[in-house]
Structure formats: C-alpha cells, structure tokens
Amino acid sequence: MAGLVSLAVVMGIGRFAFTPLLPMMLHDGTVTLDQGGWLATVNYIGYFAGAAVCMFIRPDAVRMVRWGLAATVLLTLGMALPGGMAAWSLWRAAAGVASAVVMVYTAGWCLQRLAELGKPELAGLIFCGPGLGIVVTGLGASGMVGAGWHADYGWLAFTALAVVLVAAVWRIFVAQPAVPMTAPVSASPAAADTGAARLDAQTWALTFAYGLAGFGYIITATFLPVIAREALPGTVWADLFWPIFGAGVTVGAFLVTRVGMAHDNRKLLTLLYGMQALGVAIAVVFPTVAGFALSSLLAGLPFTALVAFAMREARRLWGPQAARLMGLMTASYGLGQIAGPPLATALVARTGGFAGSLACAAAALLLGALVFAWMGRAWPLAAARS
C-alpha cells in the first residue's frame, strides 16, 4: 500500500495532474498549446534525467523515495504560484526527476520486500497507484471546470491532497527488512545462474521495446482532454475520458496480481502492447463519444500493467541488481516520452489535428509488440532458465 500511494503521488499528481489541468490553463490564457507541449516535454526530460542518474548511483532507496515525495509536494505547489513559463518549466523538469527517482526506488524497494515475504505476485498492486491518482485528479479537475475554477486553484488542491497522502505513508518506508534475513529471497533464476548482470542482446531488446511504450502512450496521456474537446466541442464527456483512462490503468494493474509468476513476461507484453496500440488507433478511426471511451479504456488497461511485467522481466534477468536495469529501461522510456509532445504539436501545426501523431504512436506500440514476440522466440523461457 505504501508503494501504491507513493506512485499515486508522484505519477497521478506530480506528473499527470498536468493533463486534466492543461485545458484549464489554456482557458485561463496562462499558456498556449505550444507552451503546454513544452511544459510536458521538459517534464519528460526531467524524467529521463532522473532515470539516467539511477543507473549510476546506489543510494539508500528509502531516503530517495522520501526526498522524491517531499519534492513532488513542493513542486506541485510551485505550479500554483506566479512565475510564468520560466519558473513553471523549472518546476515541471524537477517534478520529472522526482517521479523517475521515486518510480525506480519504490519499485525496487517494494519488489524486494514482496520477494522476501514470498508474495512477489502482489507487485501489480503497486502499479494501481498511478491509475488511482489519474482517476482522482481527472474527476477533481472535471469538477473544478464545472465550478469555474482557475487552474492555479487546481494545483493548490492537488498539493493539499499530496500532503495528506505523503504523510500517510512516510513512516512505512523504512530501511529494515520486512522479514528476518533468514527468510528465503526470490531471485531471478537467470541472474542467479550467470552470477552477474550483463548488458547483452536480450537486455538491449527489452530496453528498446520499453522505450517504444514511452513514446506510444505519451501523446494520449498528455493531450487526451484537449483532443476530446477538439473532436467533440461542447460535450460534457470531454473531461471524463481521462478518468476513464485512469480507471483502465487501475484495473489493468490489479489484474496483474492474478497472473502467476510462471508466465512468460515477453508473451504478456506482446499482448499488452497490441491492446494499447488498438486503443490509441480507435481514437483516430472513431472520434466519437463511444470511440473515445473505448480508446481511453484500452489505452489505459495496459499502461502500468506493461510496466509491472517489464520490471518483473528486469528482475528475472538481473535479480538483486535489477534496480540498475530498471534505471536504464526508465531512461529509454523517458526518451520515448520526450519525443511525443514536440511531434504532436508539430503535426497539429501542419495538419490541424492529432490524427497523424496518434497514428505514429500506434505504430510504435505495434513495433514494440513485434520486438517482444521476437524475444520470446529468440530466448525461450525454458532455455533462459536452464
């Protein structure tokens, strides 16, 4: 639960509260679409930088999680204060760093604790956090729009929510092991056999495919309310597709807990990438209320589910050293995210709509599905464990 709440704060609030608040900022006239795209991009640049740092440092995980949570609260508050694009760009970049650091070290800390407790299958619950955060901020922003709030009041409200959630879990993140050290620790058979983590072809393929997921979802995750308002002007549904996306994220992450550890992560990732590609494509082909609702659900269901399986695969490959591989993968994911918003705003300027950028995102996700399908054939699970 501490991991779930931690990711709800840094992802659902620290990163993705910006998505439902962006239409409010556009309405207030505080930013343009290009400036909104830039604020999203610098956040993803910060996410990449934070993930890259995680590859080269080995700090105390609990300390990094606590620092990241405290920083997220302060940086969310900063968005409510005057300062203009210069200050907001700095706050969004720093929030990206904090979210990457907390994602990596929360995942590593919780996966290790669950392994020590003999409950590694519960790891999917951690990744319900971003979805729940998205639902709460999405519905909250929808209510704020109905009440005629300005965006800065929205940032203040989400800051207060973050304070409450961080206070609830602060004392749970402790350095002591959750069980006596004599308890068995679940480790990766592959990593245990090789005795060392290696940047081999399998690792690079996993990292590349994971980066494609970052690019594939980010246009939807940044601009979905804006896209819906453009396609369906005047409808009350425009502000509800983002919470539907978040509900899909939550359900998908919960379903991960029902999937046994014996399944091949690569096969599961192939299916999830294909599902998300379909969800993104539906928004292009059927820009209706039903189409956007189905698109939001199908794009949301695999969002953190594929993160959970990818991180599980990293732990299978590198065992106790998986945090370093998770940092590399998260950096790749960050690069994919960085590319998305500039591409979207450039194509909007050229074509007048988001269809082209969404089609590119769907194609990237299909490529990722093909990479995982190939990995399953090139490195069969039985052979990898032998």
Order of alpha helices (4+ residues) and beta strands (2+ residues): alpha-alpha-alpha-alpha-alpha-alpha-alpha-alpha-alpha-alpha-alpha-alpha-alpha-alpha-alpha-alpha-alpha
